[in-house]
């Protein structure tokens, strides 16, 4: 089994899968805040006209764009910045270590989206179809 050939074949496809799955996970944060689906995803005191409300809009729009692979690089860059802001505003004040301040997901999202902004959407995307 030639692992180098396997990596060359599957790396672009796995990049697309990473983008799609990250977009789906981001979208569920947006739908929870904006559409209250799934039920219980946001606290009952949630207000759309607040920083979390604005984040919900960004999560919803960028999540959809990332799933379909349209304007993937800008959407990923905006999502990366939004998750960095979420970490520093909501989690970092509670302590230095992400495992203790419950911010590991925000940090991971930030760097995955930053990677996607740099690497691009992969072959299974509307962006790739538009280039052809």
HELIX and SHEET records of a PDB file:
HELIX    1   1 UNK A    3  UNK A   34  1                                  32    
HELIX    2   2 UNK A   51  UNK A   68  1                                  18    
HELIX    3   3 UNK A   72  UNK A   86  1                                  15    
HELIX    4   4 UNK A   87  UNK A   91  3                                   5    
HELIX    5   5 UNK A   92  UNK A   94  5                                   3    
HELIX    6   6 UNK A   98  UNK A  101  1                                   4    
HELIX    7   7 UNK A  104  UNK A  119  1                                  16    
HELIX    8   8 UNK A  126  UNK A  131  1                                   6    
END                                                                             
